[in-house]
Amino acid sequence: DGYSHLSPYERKRLKNITENAKFFAALKLHEVSARLNQLTTKRQSHATKRAKPKKVEDEAARRRSRRLLRVEPLDVPLLETLAPPVAVGYPQVPVGPLPMVPEDQAENSKWTEALLGTWMRISELKAEDADKGTPDIKRYRESLSSMVLSEENIRKVVKARVCSMAIHPSESTILVAAGDKWGHLGLWNVSCGTEEGAHIFIPHSFQVNCMHFSPCNPAHLLSLSNDTLRCGDVTRAVFDEVCRSEDEFSCFDFLEENASTAIVAHWSGDVAVVDRRTPGLSSELSAGIGFTRTRTVHVHPLNKHYFLAAGSVDVCVFDVRYLKAKGNKPLSSLTGHTKSVASAYFSPVTGSRVVTVCADDKLRTFLFPCRHNNNTGRWLTRFRAIWDPKQEHCFVVGSMAQPRQIQVFQDTGDLLHSFCNVDCLSSVCSINVVHPSQNILVGGNSSGRLHVF
């Protein structure tokens, strides 16, 4: 063989090389390559080149910036044909009292009259004092489990994101009010059970940050927007203006049971005392409390001269009796928040507890913090944890969890119950309100839709 001196491996390798060479020779690749070169050359010979366009000698000179050329600008007047910019959004609401006329009054006046008539009728009935006791957790959890959501109890009440809600204290009729980011106020008679049970009013030009039915006269619904505090009086069918300010409002709460005075917070950090009995639209006192931003204020349920203010990372208790224009010091500070605080509220019966919602993803019930995802983003209203008026130890808050739900926590941080319905609830309910005496919970989402459990 001539290769006997090679090892078996080397002989096998040499054999593979020889067979591969014979295979490629049989393909005649050199002939194919030559044919391809011939075809390519032939195509290129028939190709035509596009002629370059002739340069126009008298072409207009390129426009140059007179500023870059350091030449003085020509004294040419601006074009007067440009139309002025058109304001986008809803028209501004005028100052002063407004008639209580809904947006769709022309089409459904009789249904509107029925809604306002129901509001007036249930406000005249003296509601019995709500049970201020705190049922044991077992009975309370059973009552939560009995609350359900059905399709007929879901309604789009306002046109945009829900920013605030209030529920009428009547025990015979469920009447809910909702305010949205465009200044609309929606009233919904849930007990009506028909499509005509909800109507929209426009008492504000900006988002409705806070609203409450008057504790002494539920025929009055007070609503706060960025620029004004109004009182909707159904007995007179008018939205009266209580207070107006260029310094934007953020929240308010009543200082007395007769609702004649209120503490009002400004986004800039200051607070103001408003007396509804005095003429004019200005506040009685404006006080700096050392906050850079104040989001919520809440008055103590028993000692009405104490109020709780929540701001950037500040949660403090102040005494309204000692407020002055500047240099106010808090009576107490609730520390531990590392990011902005969305809300802070006293517990409903004794006021001995406080629940806060913070952007550091914690709910704090002093002193039992619990982990909770509060990252709502820019398109959702920030969560506000509210106490159940019927239970001293439990509060309600929205949730980012899937499936979508509204959660009830005990002040120890334990999750007691989750309100959910995979068929009917598919959105985040940032704003919630609980009936003061009935097992009724209302959750509002960012499309203006309310869900009633």
Residue, then its C-alpha position, 0 to 999 in steps of 0.5 A: d500500500g505504500y502507507s504501512h508505516l502510518s498508524p491506523y488513525e493516520r491512514k483513515r484520515l488520509k483516506n477521508i481526505t482523498e474521498n472528499a477531494k474526489f467528491f468536490a471534483a465531481l461537482k465541477l465547482h470551477e465550471v459553475s464559478a466561471r459561468l457565474n462570472q460570465l453572467t455577472t459581467k454580461r449584466q453589467s455591460h448592459a446596465t445604463k447609468r443615470a445621467k446626473p442632473k445639470k446644475v441650475e445656475d440660477e438656483a435660489a440661494r440656500r436660506r441662512s440664519r441671520r443670527l448666525l450671519r450676525v446680521e440685524p433682523l429685518d423689520v418685518p411685522l409678524l403674521e396677523t393671520l395666525a389664529p389664537p390658540v384654542a383652550v383645550g378642556y372644559p369651560q371654566v365654572p363662574v364664580g358664585p352660586l350655581p344652579m343645581v342643574p345636571e349636564d343632561q337636564a334638557e333630556n331627562s329633567k323628570w329623572t333628575e327631579a326624581l334623584l334630587g327629590t330622593w336626596m331631599r327625602i332621605s335627608e329629612l329622615k332623622a337617621e339613628d345614631a350608628d352603633k359606635g361599638t366595635p364588634d369582635i373580629k369574627r362577627y365582623r369578618e362574617s359580615l364582610s364575607s356576606m357582602v357581594l358585587s353584582e353587575e347591576n351595582i356597577r355604574k359609570v357615574v363620572k366621565a374621568r378618574v374618580c378622585s373623591m367619594a362620599i356616601h349618604p348616611s341614610e339607612s333606607t337608600i344608597l346614595v353615592a357622590a363621586g368627584d372626578k379630575w375634570g370637576h364633575l360631580g356625579l350622584w347615583n341612587v344605587s337603590c333605584g336600580t335603573e339607568e336614570g338613577a345617576h346624573i352628572f353636575i359640573p360645580h367645579s373647573f378642576q378636579v374634586n379632591c375631597m367631599h363630605f355630606s354634612p354630619c348635621n344636615p345630609a341635604h348638604l354635600l360639600s365638595l372641594s376643588n383646587d380653587t374653591l369649596r362649594c356646598g351643594d344644598v338640595t333644598r335650594a337646588v344650588f351649589d353655594e360657594v363657601c371659600r375661594s383661593e388662588d392657593e390650590f386646595s387639597c383636602f378639608d374636614f369639619l371642625e365641629e359637629n354642626a359643620s359650620t367650620a372646617i380645616v382646609a389644606h393647601w397643596s403648598g403646605d399651609v392650612a386654613v380655617v374656614d367659617r361658613r357663617t361669615p360673609g365673603l369667600s376668604s378664610e378666617l386664618s391661614a397658617g403655615i405648619g412647616f410642610t412643603r405639601t399637605r395632602t390630607v387633613h383629618v379632625h380627631p373624632l372626640n377632641k375636635h380641636y386636634f387635627l392630623a395633617a399628612g404631607s411629603v414625609d410628614v404626619c403631624v398632629f396640631d391644635v387648631r386653637y393655637l394656630k398662628a400665621k407662622g411658626n406653628k409646632p406640632l403636638s406630635s409627629l408620626t415618624g418613619h415614612t421615607k417617601s411621600v405620604a398619600s393620606a393619614y386618618f384617625s380611627p373612627v371611635t377613639g381616635s387612638r390609632v392612625v393609618t397612613v399610606c406611603a409611597d415606600d409601599k407600606l401601610r402604617t397603623f401606628l405602630f404596626p406597619c405592613r407591606h403593601n404595594n402602593n405604586t399606583g403610577r401616574w394614571l391611577t389616583r393614589f391609595r387612601a386607607i380609610w377606617d371602617p366607621k363601624q369598626e375601630h380596629c379595621f381599615v379599607v384600602g385599594s390594591m394592585a394585586q391580581p385578581r383586582q380587589i379591595q382589601v380590609f386590614q386589621d390594625t395589627g397588619d393582618l389581612l382580614h378580607s379581600f373584596c373581589n369578583v373576577d367577573c365584575l371587578s377588573s380594575v383598581c379601585s383607588i378611592n373607597v368609601v364605607h357606609p357609616s351604619q350599613n354593610i356597604l362598600v363603594g370602590g371608584n376606579s380611574s374611568g369614573r366607574l363605581h362598584v358597590f359591594 
